[in-house]
Amino acid sequence: MDANGSNVRRVFKKSARREYPTWSPDGKQIAYVRGWFIYIAILGKQEEQQLVNGFDPAWSPDGAEIAFARGDFGSDRLTLVNVRTGRQKRVLPEDTMPWQRVPAWSATGEKIAFSWLNHVLPNGRLFGLVDKKTIYVVNRDGTELEQIVPEAGKAAMNPVWDPRGSSLVYVQEIDNRLQPSGSSLSTS
């Protein structure tokens, strides 16, 4: 579809539930979620390739990797997968809390922003702590983890970088409605 809503065409002839699409940087492929798996497909072809078990795919600026949330609900971990080899690498150490979701690459590919609920859940219950979900940024190699949005206030999620990599916009509940909010960063 063109930006003005014209020229709509189906990507696949066969219907299936495909969600959370993301473009490859060259615009020739898409990655998306079908079931509990991330698939990639070349536009104009009907073949799709199952890449990895996970959700929330985000293509790196160089097209070599996809950042995603790996795991089942409640054990989500920020992970990178090499699109060519399928090799996976967890970004944060094994002993960090799960619930790492919705990654977004900086324009340079050096940093990843993501939503994270970085708390032990009492009695395994998620409710009551959802307001503690916030935004973090980390180098792609897992170093220099930085909390961007304070936990005081409502949950912050779904970060997106500006084209220069100096600011983030994200969703936060304001006046009982989800609203865009933003943060300027000291690093890019």
N, CA and C of each residue as an Amber inpcrd file, in Angstrom:
protein
   564
   0.8400000  -1.1630000   0.0000000   0.0000000   0.0000000   0.0000000
   0.8920000   1.2360000   0.0000000   0.4760000   2.2180000  -0.7620000
   1.1880000   3.4870000  -0.7520000   0.8370000   4.2600000   0.5180000
   1.6600000   5.2340000   0.8650000   1.4710000   5.9990000   2.1050000
   0.1120000   6.6920000   2.1670000  -0.4750000   7.0130000   1.0280000
  -1.7820000   7.6940000   1.0270000  -2.9500000   6.7230000   1.0790000
  -2.6740000   5.4160000   1.2100000  -3.7270000   4.4090000   1.3220000
  -4.1410000   3.7940000  -0.0010000  -3.5610000   4.2270000  -1.0930000
  -3.9050000   3.6470000  -2.3920000  -2.9830000   2.4700000  -2.7050000
  -3.2640000   1.7740000  -3.7790000  -2.4390000   0.6700000  -4.2580000
  -2.3120000  -0.4590000  -3.2280000  -3.4330000  -0.8100000  -2.6080000
  -3.4440000  -1.8960000  -1.6230000  -3.3400000  -3.2330000  -2.3510000
  -2.4280000  -4.0950000  -1.8740000  -2.3290000  -5.4420000  -2.4260000
  -1.9910000  -6.4140000  -1.3070000  -2.4380000  -7.6130000  -1.4940000
  -2.1510000  -8.6710000  -0.5240000  -0.7090000  -9.1300000  -0.6750000
  -0.0870000  -9.4330000   0.4240000   1.2780000  -9.9590000   0.3910000
   1.2360000 -11.4600000   0.1380000   0.2720000 -12.1530000   0.7260000
   0.1420000 -13.6060000   0.5830000  -1.2190000 -13.9530000  -0.0100000
  -1.2480000 -14.9500000  -0.8730000  -2.5200000 -15.4220000  -1.4230000
  -3.2760000 -16.2470000  -0.3940000  -2.5520000 -17.0690000   0.3380000
  -3.1560000 -17.9490000   1.3350000  -3.3550000 -17.1860000   2.6380000
  -4.5550000 -17.2490000   3.1630000  -4.8790000 -16.5230000   4.3850000
  -4.3610000 -17.2600000   5.6170000  -3.7670000 -16.5290000   6.5060000
  -3.3090000 -17.0390000   7.8040000  -3.1580000 -15.8270000   8.7100000
  -3.2010000 -16.0500000   9.9930000  -3.0440000 -14.9380000  10.9320000
  -1.5710000 -14.5750000  11.0300000  -1.2200000 -13.4340000  10.4470000
   0.1420000 -12.9170000  10.4780000   0.0810000 -11.5390000  11.1280000
   0.9040000 -11.3280000  12.1700000   0.8150000 -10.1000000  12.9550000
   2.1940000  -9.4760000  13.1510000   2.2010000  -8.2340000  13.5970000
   3.4090000  -7.4950000  13.9940000   4.4750000  -7.4770000  12.8950000
   4.1100000  -7.0370000  11.6810000   5.0940000  -7.0190000  10.5990000
   6.1430000  -5.9340000  10.7960000   7.3200000  -6.1880000  10.2480000
   8.4030000  -5.2120000  10.2450000   9.1770000  -5.3720000   8.9320000
   9.5110000  -4.2560000   8.3160000  10.2350000  -4.2570000   7.0510000
  11.7190000  -4.5330000   7.2720000  12.3360000  -5.2130000   6.3110000
  13.7930000  -5.2620000   6.2750000  14.2630000  -3.8910000   5.8010000
  15.4710000  -3.4830000   6.1510000  15.9450000  -2.1530000   5.7590000
  15.9550000  -1.9160000   4.2490000  16.1620000  -2.9700000   3.4570000
  16.1700000  -2.7890000   2.0080000  14.7650000  -2.8300000   1.4020000
  13.7520000  -3.0810000   2.2260000  12.3690000  -3.0930000   1.7590000
  11.9930000  -4.3070000   0.9370000  12.8430000  -5.3140000   0.8860000
  12.5660000  -6.4950000   0.0630000  11.9390000  -7.6440000   0.8430000
  12.0280000  -7.6060000   2.1740000  11.4900000  -8.6740000   3.0010000
  10.6750000  -8.0870000   4.1430000   9.8470000  -8.9380000   4.7200000
   9.1630000  -8.5940000   5.9610000   9.3840000  -9.7290000   6.9440000
   9.3620000  -9.3820000   8.2090000   9.3420000 -10.3700000   9.2820000
   8.0180000 -10.1530000  10.0010000   7.4450000 -11.2000000  10.5420000
   6.1460000 -11.1070000  11.2070000   5.9710000 -12.3110000  12.1200000
   4.9340000 -12.2690000  12.9170000   4.6280000 -13.3510000  13.8500000
   3.4220000 -14.1250000  13.3230000   3.5570000 -15.4350000  13.3250000
   2.4380000 -16.3280000  13.0100000   2.4760000 -17.4160000  14.0620000
   1.4310000 -17.4610000  14.8770000   1.4370000 -18.3800000  16.0100000
   2.4690000 -17.9260000  17.0220000   3.3480000 -18.8150000  17.4270000
   4.4070000 -18.4800000  18.3880000   5.7580000 -18.3180000  17.7010000
   5.7450000 -18.1350000  16.3630000   6.9910000 -18.1040000  15.6080000
   7.1260000 -16.8250000  14.7990000   8.3760000 -16.4260000  14.5730000
   8.6860000 -15.3260000  13.6830000   9.0610000 -15.9310000  12.3390000
   8.4650000 -15.3980000  11.3030000   8.7300000 -15.8120000   9.9380000
   9.3140000 -14.6360000   9.1720000  10.0340000 -14.9420000   8.0970000
  10.4450000 -13.9120000   7.1580000   9.9640000 -14.3430000   5.7730000
   9.6840000 -13.3520000   4.9300000   9.2350000 -13.6310000   3.5700000
   9.7600000 -12.5420000   2.6510000  10.0880000 -12.9500000   1.4420000
  10.4920000 -12.0020000   0.4100000   9.2280000 -11.4850000  -0.2470000
   9.1100000 -10.1860000  -0.3520000   7.9240000  -9.6100000  -0.9740000
   7.8580000 -10.0170000  -2.4410000   6.6500000 -10.3340000  -2.8970000
   6.4440000 -10.7610000  -4.2730000   6.5640000 -12.2540000  -4.4600000
   6.9730000 -12.9570000  -3.4230000   7.0510000 -14.4170000  -3.4720000
   6.1160000 -14.9650000  -2.4050000   5.6540000 -16.1610000  -2.5840000
   4.6990000 -16.7390000  -1.6520000   5.3580000 -17.5980000  -0.5800000
   6.6720000 -17.8050000  -0.6690000   7.3420000 -18.6310000   0.3370000
   7.5950000 -17.8310000   1.5980000   7.4020000 -18.4790000   2.7140000
   7.7710000 -17.8890000   3.9910000   8.7010000 -18.8600000   4.6860000
   9.6070000 -18.3210000   5.4760000  10.5920000 -19.1420000   6.1730000
  10.4170000 -18.9350000   7.6680000  10.1900000 -20.0360000   8.3820000
  10.1210000 -19.9500000   9.8410000  11.5230000 -19.7090000  10.3600000
  11.6820000 -18.6340000  11.1230000  13.0190000 -18.2490000  11.5770000
  13.2960000 -18.6940000  13.0030000  12.3780000 -18.3550000  13.9260000
  12.6630000 -18.5830000  15.3360000  11.3600000 -18.5360000  16.1420000
  11.3610000 -19.1720000  17.2910000  10.2330000 -19.0910000  18.2130000
  10.3350000 -17.7630000  18.9460000   9.3190000 -16.9030000  18.8280000
   9.3500000 -15.6170000  19.5010000   8.3140000 -14.6590000  18.9580000
   8.4010000 -13.4110000  19.3720000   7.4510000 -12.3840000  18.9630000
   8.1090000 -11.0130000  19.0850000   7.4030000  -9.9730000  18.6750000
   7.9000000  -8.5850000  18.6870000   9.1610000  -8.4160000  17.8500000
   9.1720000  -8.8490000  16.5720000  10.3930000  -8.7230000  15.7630000
  10.7080000  -7.2770000  15.4000000  12.0070000  -6.9630000  15.3620000
  12.4930000  -5.6520000  14.9300000  13.7870000  -5.8710000  14.1510000
  13.7800000  -5.4950000  12.8740000  14.9240000  -5.7250000  11.9930000
  16.0250000  -4.7180000  12.2870000  17.2700000  -5.1780000  12.3530000
  18.4040000  -4.2780000  12.5670000  18.5900000  -3.3940000  11.3420000
  19.1670000  -2.2010000  11.5160000  19.3580000  -1.2840000  10.3870000
  20.2030000  -1.8600000   9.2420000  21.1240000  -2.7680000   9.5500000
  21.9350000  -3.3650000   8.4890000  21.2900000  -4.6010000   7.8800000
  20.1510000  -5.0370000   8.4200000  19.4200000  -6.1760000   7.8790000
  19.9600000  -7.5300000   8.2620000  21.0320000  -7.5780000   9.0530000
  21.6690000  -8.8490000   9.3880000  20.9810000  -9.5890000  10.5320000
  20.3180000  -8.8560000  11.4260000  19.7280000  -9.4680000  12.6120000
  18.3050000  -8.9820000  12.8450000  17.5880000  -9.7590000  13.6210000
  16.2800000  -9.3510000  14.1220000  16.3370000  -9.4550000  15.6360000
  15.9810000  -8.3760000  16.3090000  15.8130000  -8.4080000  17.7680000
  14.3810000  -8.8470000  18.0170000  14.1640000  -9.6390000  19.0660000
  12.8230000 -10.1300000  19.3510000  12.7210000 -10.5590000  20.8060000
  11.5110000 -10.8190000  21.2470000  11.2680000 -11.3630000  22.5810000
  11.1710000 -12.8770000  22.4430000  12.0400000 -13.5750000  23.1090000
  12.0390000 -15.0410000  23.0460000  11.4770000 -15.6000000  24.3400000
  10.6180000 -16.5820000  24.2220000  10.0710000 -17.2600000  25.3870000
   8.5660000 -17.2660000  25.3530000   8.0050000 -17.8790000  26.3500000
   6.5640000 -17.9090000  26.5070000   6.1490000 -16.7290000  27.3620000
   4.8680000 -16.4570000  27.4120000   4.3630000 -15.3450000  28.2110000
   4.9410000 -15.4470000  29.6230000   5.5520000 -14.3750000  30.0880000
   6.1180000 -14.3490000  31.4310000   7.5930000 -14.6910000  31.4950000
   8.1630000 -15.1970000  30.3890000   9.5990000 -15.4970000  30.4130000
  10.3130000 -14.8400000  29.2300000   9.7390000 -13.7830000  28.7080000
  10.2460000 -13.1100000  27.5160000  11.6400000 -12.5230000  27.7580000
  12.5530000 -12.8090000  26.8490000  13.9180000 -12.3230000  26.9630000
  14.3590000 -11.6970000  25.6480000  14.9760000 -10.5320000  25.7220000
  15.4860000  -9.8350000  24.5550000  16.5890000 -10.6750000  23.9170000
  16.3860000 -11.0220000  22.6470000  17.2860000 -11.9300000  21.9420000
  17.5310000 -11.4010000  20.5370000  18.7050000 -11.6840000  19.9910000
  19.0290000 -11.3580000  18.6120000  19.1580000 -12.6610000  17.8320000
  18.6970000 -12.6540000  16.5830000  18.8880000 -13.8060000  15.7090000
  19.5200000 -13.3150000  14.4180000  20.5600000 -14.0130000  13.9750000
  21.1900000 -13.7370000  12.7010000  20.2620000 -14.2710000  11.6160000
  19.8100000 -13.4000000  10.7200000  18.8240000 -13.7810000   9.7090000
  19.3780000 -14.8420000   8.7690000  20.6450000 -14.7920000   8.4580000
  21.2490000 -15.7430000   7.5220000  21.5150000 -17.1100000   8.1500000
  22.0700000 -17.1190000   9.3760000  22.4800000 -18.3890000   9.9880000
  21.4580000 -18.9530000  10.9820000  20.5770000 -18.1130000  11.5000000
  19.6340000 -18.5560000  12.5220000  20.2330000 -18.6030000  13.9210000
  21.4950000 -18.2320000  14.0630000  22.1600000 -18.2560000  15.3740000
  21.5560000 -17.1830000  16.2820000  21.2610000 -17.5660000  17.5160000
  20.6240000 -16.6680000  18.4790000  21.5960000 -16.2760000  19.5860000
  21.3610000 -15.0620000  20.1130000  22.1750000 -14.5720000  21.2230000
  21.2790000 -13.7470000  22.1410000  21.2350000 -14.1240000  23.3960000
  20.4980000 -13.3330000  24.3830000  21.2870000 -12.0560000  24.6560000
  20.5930000 -10.9160000  24.7490000  21.2710000  -9.6380000  24.9290000
  21.7050000  -9.4330000  26.3790000  20.7960000  -9.6510000  27.3190000
  21.1040000  -9.4500000  28.7380000  21.4990000 -10.7780000  29.3850000
  22.2460000 -10.7360000  30.4820000  22.6860000 -11.9720000  31.1330000
  21.5180000 -12.8660000  31.5720000  21.8220000 -14.1320000  31.7040000
  20.8390000 -15.1570000  32.0840000  20.1020000 -14.8070000  33.3730000
  20.7850000 -14.1870000  34.3340000  20.1810000 -13.9560000  35.6420000
  19.3230000 -12.6850000  35.7170000  19.1340000 -11.9720000  34.6010000
  18.2510000 -10.7970000  34.6320000  16.7960000 -11.2400000  34.5850000
  15.9260000 -10.3770000  35.0490000  14.4910000 -10.6640000  35.0530000
  13.9710000 -10.7650000  33.6210000  12.9550000 -11.6280000  33.3940000
  12.3410000 -11.7020000  32.0680000  11.4030000 -10.5120000  31.8300000
  10.4370000 -10.6560000  30.9670000   9.4410000  -9.6290000  30.5930000
  10.0760000  -8.4980000  29.7920000  11.0270000  -8.8570000  28.9500000
  11.6980000  -7.9070000  28.0580000  10.9870000  -7.9810000  26.7100000
  10.3360000  -6.8910000  26.3050000   9.4680000  -6.9350000  25.1210000
   9.6960000  -5.7400000  24.2010000   9.1630000  -5.8110000  23.0240000
   9.0400000  -4.7480000  22.0240000  10.3690000  -4.0040000  21.7820000
  11.3620000  -4.6910000  21.2470000  12.6370000  -4.0190000  20.9800000
  12.5460000  -3.0500000  19.8040000  13.3950000  -2.0300000  19.8350000
  13.5050000  -1.0580000  18.7490000  14.9770000  -0.6790000  18.6030000
  15.5160000  -0.8010000  17.3930000  16.9110000  -0.5020000  17.1190000
  17.1180000   0.9940000  16.9280000  18.2520000   1.4980000  17.3920000
  18.6610000   2.8590000  17.0390000  19.0750000   2.8560000  15.5660000
  19.1570000   4.0240000  14.9610000  19.4910000   4.1310000  13.5340000
  20.8600000   3.5460000  13.2070000  21.7870000   3.6140000  14.1510000
  23.1320000   3.0770000  13.9130000  23.2120000   1.5740000  14.1580000
  22.2130000   1.0150000  14.8440000  22.2300000  -0.4040000  15.1830000
  23.0720000  -0.7170000  16.4010000  23.5870000   0.3090000  17.0620000
  24.4270000   0.0930000  18.2350000  23.6340000  -0.0940000  19.5120000
  22.4060000   0.4350000  19.5550000  21.5940000   0.3810000  20.7710000
  20.2130000  -0.1820000  20.4680000  19.6100000  -0.7460000  21.4980000
  18.2570000  -1.2730000  21.3990000  17.4680000  -0.7270000  22.5880000
  16.3160000  -0.1390000  22.3010000  15.3760000   0.2610000  23.3520000
  14.3460000  -0.8590000  23.4770000  13.7970000  -1.0480000  24.6720000
  12.7880000  -2.0930000  24.8630000  11.9810000  -1.8100000  26.1190000
  10.8110000  -2.4500000  26.1940000   9.9690000  -2.3850000  27.3840000
  10.3960000  -3.5030000  28.3200000  10.3790000  -3.2040000  29.6470000
  10.8190000  -4.2270000  30.6020000  10.1100000  -4.0330000  31.9240000
   9.6520000  -5.1330000  32.4660000   9.1190000  -5.1810000  33.8200000
  10.1930000  -5.8540000  34.6540000  11.0540000  -5.0670000  35.2750000
  12.2540000  -5.5570000  35.9450000  12.0100000  -5.7480000  37.4440000
  11.0280000  -6.5870000  37.7820000  10.6900000  -6.8340000  39.1880000
  10.3410000  -8.2900000  39.4180000  10.6210000  -8.7690000  40.6020000
  10.1520000 -10.0780000  41.0210000   8.6640000  -9.9540000  41.2700000
   7.9090000 -10.8820000  40.7320000   6.4640000 -10.8380000  40.8970000
   6.0500000 -11.6280000  42.1330000   5.3380000 -10.9970000  43.0720000
   4.9160000 -11.7240000  44.2610000   3.9290000 -12.8230000  43.9020000
   4.1820000 -14.0210000  44.4010000   3.3180000 -15.1740000  44.1720000
   3.0840000 -15.4430000  42.6890000   4.0210000 -15.0300000  41.8340000
   3.8950000 -15.2830000  40.4120000   2.8080000 -14.4860000  39.7200000
   2.2910000 -13.4720000  40.3710000   1.1920000 -12.6990000  39.7820000
   1.7280000 -11.4690000  39.0820000   1.2630000 -11.2570000  37.8570000
   1.6900000 -10.1180000  37.0670000   0.9060000  -8.8670000  37.4290000
  -0.3570000  -9.0290000  37.7560000  -1.1980000  -7.8730000  38.0310000
  -0.7250000  -7.1580000  39.2930000  -0.8180000  -5.8460000  39.2850000
  -0.3390000  -5.0520000  40.4010000   1.0370000  -4.4690000  40.1510000
   1.8020000  -5.0960000  39.2420000   3.1180000  -4.5740000  38.9100000
   3.2090000  -4.0990000  37.4660000   2.1350000  -4.2550000  36.7180000
   2.1650000  -3.8500000  35.3220000   2.5290000  -2.3790000  35.1940000
   2.1260000  -1.5500000  36.1540000   2.4830000  -0.1280000  36.1150000
   3.9830000   0.0970000  36.2500000   4.7380000  -0.9020000  36.6150000
   6.1950000  -0.7670000  36.7520000   6.9320000  -1.0350000  35.4450000
   6.2080000  -1.4410000  34.3810000   6.8550000  -1.6540000  33.0870000
   7.3590000  -0.3060000  32.5920000   8.5880000  -0.2980000  32.1160000
   9.1870000   0.9690000  31.6980000  10.1360000   0.7420000  30.5250000
  10.8410000   1.7750000  30.1360000  11.7010000   1.7330000  28.9580000
  13.1700000   1.7140000  29.3710000  13.9180000   0.8240000  28.7380000
  15.3590000   0.7130000  28.9380000  16.0470000   0.7960000  27.5840000
  17.3230000   1.1500000  27.6090000  18.1760000   1.1350000  26.4220000
  19.4320000   0.3630000  26.7990000  19.9160000  -0.4380000  25.8520000
  21.1240000  -1.2240000  26.0780000  21.9240000  -1.2600000  24.7810000
  23.2440000  -1.3500000  24.9060000  24.0630000  -1.5840000  23.7140000
  23.7180000  -2.9590000  23.1630000  23.8840000  -3.1520000  21.8820000
  23.5100000  -4.4190000  21.2640000  24.3000000  -5.6040000  21.8270000
  25.4610000  -5.3180000  22.4530000  26.2540000  -6.3820000  23.0570000
  25.8830000  -6.6240000  24.5230000  24.8320000  -5.9560000  25.0160000
  24.3520000  -6.1720000  26.3800000  24.9820000  -5.2650000  27.4200000
  25.8700000  -4.3740000  27.0280000  26.5220000  -3.4750000  27.9790000
  25.7490000  -2.1650000  28.0940000  26.0710000  -1.4160000  29.1310000
  25.5260000  -0.0800000  29.3750000  23.9990000  -0.0470000  29.3950000
  23.4070000  -0.9250000  30.1780000  21.9540000  -0.9270000  30.3780000
  21.5530000   0.3490000  31.1110000  20.5700000   1.0630000  30.5760000
  20.1440000   2.3320000  31.1620000  18.6190000   2.4090000  31.1980000
  18.0800000   2.7050000  32.3740000  16.6340000   2.9270000  32.4960000
  16.3410000   4.3440000  32.0230000  15.4140000   4.4890000  31.0850000
  15.1210000   5.7830000  30.4800000  13.9270000   6.4580000  31.1510000
  12.8870000   5.6930000  31.4360000  11.6690000   6.2420000  32.0310000
  11.5800000   5.7580000  33.4750000  11.4460000   6.6710000  34.4360000
  11.3310000   6.2540000  35.8430000  10.0860000   5.3960000  36.0630000
  10.1520000   4.5210000  37.0480000   9.0040000   3.6650000  37.3530000
   7.8710000   4.4080000  38.0420000   8.1550000   5.5570000  38.6110000
   7.0880000   6.3480000  39.2410000   6.1160000   6.7620000  38.1440000
   4.8430000   6.5660000  38.3780000   3.8410000   6.8860000  37.3640000
   3.3720000   5.6400000  36.6530000   2.7460000   5.8400000  35.5360000
   2.1460000   4.7330000  34.7900000   3.1690000   4.0220000  33.9070000
   2.7940000   2.8390000  33.4600000   3.6590000   2.0170000  32.6220000
   4.0280000   2.7420000  31.3390000   5.2440000   2.4890000  30.8690000
   5.7300000   2.9890000  29.5830000   6.1210000   1.7820000  28.7490000
   5.7570000   1.7990000  27.4640000   6.0320000   0.6450000  26.6070000
   6.1020000   1.0570000  25.1440000   6.4890000   0.1340000  24.2870000
   6.5260000   0.2910000  22.8360000   7.4100000   1.4560000  22.3760000
   8.7000000   1.4240000  22.6950000   9.5850000   2.5250000  22.3020000
   9.8780000   2.5350000  20.8010000  10.0890000   3.7330000  20.2710000
  10.5110000   3.9410000  18.8820000  11.5470000   5.0590000  18.8860000
  12.6500000   4.8540000  18.1660000  13.7230000   5.8530000  18.0830000
  13.3930000   6.9260000  17.0540000  13.8990000   8.1240000  17.2760000
  13.8640000   9.1400000  16.2260000  14.9690000   8.7970000  15.2250000
  14.9160000   9.3390000  14.0160000  15.9010000   8.9800000  12.9900000
  17.3580000   9.2690000  13.3690000  17.6150000  10.2250000  14.2470000
  18.9970000  10.5370000  14.6540000  19.4740000   9.6750000  15.8160000
  18.5590000   9.0250000  16.5140000  18.9420000   8.2030000  17.6490000
  19.1700000   8.9760000  18.9220000  18.6160000  10.1870000  19.0270000
  18.8250000  10.9960000  20.2210000  17.5850000  11.0940000  21.1020000
  16.4510000  10.5810000  20.6290000  15.2060000  10.6370000  21.3990000
  14.3920000   9.3750000  21.1630000  13.5330000   9.0960000  22.1260000
  12.5900000   7.9820000  22.0160000  11.1780000   8.5150000  22.1770000
  10.2510000   7.9170000  21.4840000   8.8390000   8.1350000  21.7530000
   8.2950000   6.7680000  22.1720000   7.3420000   6.7560000  23.0780000
   6.7900000   5.5130000  23.6020000   5.3600000   5.7860000  24.0450000
   4.6560000   4.7410000  24.3980000   3.2780000   4.8610000  24.8560000
   3.2680000   4.8400000  26.3760000   2.4820000   5.7520000  26.9750000
   2.3350000   5.7960000  28.4250000   0.9090000   6.2180000  28.7510000
   0.3660000   5.6570000  29.8260000  -0.9880000   6.0240000  30.2210000
  -0.9770000   7.4010000  30.8720000  -1.7660000   8.3090000  30.2950000
  -1.9250000   9.6660000  30.8160000  -3.4090000   9.9550000  30.8460000
  -3.9180000  10.3780000  31.9860000  -5.3530000  10.6560000  32.1380000
  -6.2000000   9.4730000  31.6830000  -5.8080000   8.2680000  32.0830000
  -6.5240000   7.0200000  31.7880000  -6.6070000   6.6900000  30.2990000
  -5.7200000   7.2380000  29.4960000  -5.6560000   6.9230000  28.0670000
  -4.1980000   6.7060000  27.6800000  -3.9920000   5.7700000  26.7600000
  -2.6420000   5.5630000  26.2530000  -2.2850000   6.7080000  25.3280000
  -1.1410000   7.3370000  25.5830000  -0.7210000   8.5300000  24.8500000
   0.7550000   8.4240000  24.4880000   1.1570000   9.0220000  23.3700000
   2.5860000   9.0950000  23.0800000   3.2850000  10.0120000  24.0800000
   4.4390000   9.5950000  24.5300000   5.3090000  10.3900000  25.3990000
   6.7000000  10.2790000  24.8060000   7.6480000  11.0390000  25.3460000
   8.9870000  10.9630000  24.7900000  10.0620000  11.3240000  25.7760000
  11.2780000  10.9260000  25.4230000  12.4720000  11.2190000  26.2190000
  13.6260000  11.5390000  25.2980000  14.3700000  12.5690000  25.6290000
  15.6360000  12.8430000  24.9420000  16.7150000  12.0520000  25.6630000
  17.6880000  11.5670000  24.9070000  18.7400000  10.7550000  25.4840000
  20.0460000  11.5170000  25.4540000  20.9060000  11.2130000  26.4210000
  22.2170000  11.8560000  26.4390000  23.1870000  11.1400000  25.5090000
  22.8480000   9.9020000  25.1290000  23.6980000   9.1310000  24.2180000
  22.8850000   8.7480000  23.0000000  23.5240000   8.3460000  21.9230000
  22.7980000   7.9420000  20.7180000  23.1910000   6.5600000  20.2610000
